[in-house]
Amino acid sequence: MPTWTLHQGDALTILPTLAEPVDAVICDPPYNSGGRTMSERTSRTAREKYLTEAGRNHGFDLGDFTGENRDQRSYTAWLAMILAHGYRLTRPGGAALVFSDWRQIGATADALQAAGYTWRGVAVWHKPIARPQPGRLRQECEFILWGSNGAMVPGNQPIYLPGHFTGSQPRGNARVHITQKPVEVMQQLVRIVPPGGTVLDMFTGSGTTGAAALLEDRGFIGIEQSAVYAQSARDRLTAIAPHAAA
């Protein structure tokens, strides 16, 4: 049975200590987008950025997280350093899938390639439940930039994954993280890893990628800086695979 491991701390501190090869990096970094001025980038918390006023005031007791205040050049450099460690750990032919919003597609593509990966394309995550915007097109999509460590060899039993994924963020008590991804979307993404292979997520959050990996018979290595979210993720993974913790 595949195992799981969760490290609590800063990814740039923990990643250099890891040596176990992985079959894919699948991660959702803080986007650091939407701040047009220094004040906007540095004065808003993640809760203020990602939750409506109604969401902040009506029962959403969601923990905050840091790392949302970089300008675009700093974000690109920081993400490239993170992904370079992921590239070192990714087996030849393994993949990297990195979430982004529309503002950071260019920066994320630069970071992915600077880290060493071959950029392969952009997939779409469609969110059926998204904020309406009067007089504007609704922003109901985020994106998954993906690449590989060199050539990809599909093997004798290749899997055929879509380039468009649909799923809404969990709501109510099922939502435990501000930017939580739908587990059904993540279950499709982790299938890029062969059964029994290992997924690395250096921004584990509430553990959705890890949960998806375990549900799909894949192993998981996670890193989460927030002690609160690391404990939430640990509880979640233990509930799925109590005897698989490495």
Secondary structure by P-SEA (a helix, b strand, c coil): cbbbbbbccccccccccccccccbbbbbccccccccccccccccccccccccccccccccbbbbbccccccaaaaaaaaaaaaaaaaaacccccbbbbbbccccaaaaaaaaaaacccccbbbbbbbcbbbbbcccccccbbbbbbccccccccccbbbbbbcbbbbcccccccccccccccaaaaaaaaccccccbbbbbccccccaaaaaaaaaccccccccccaaaaaaaaaaaaaacccccc
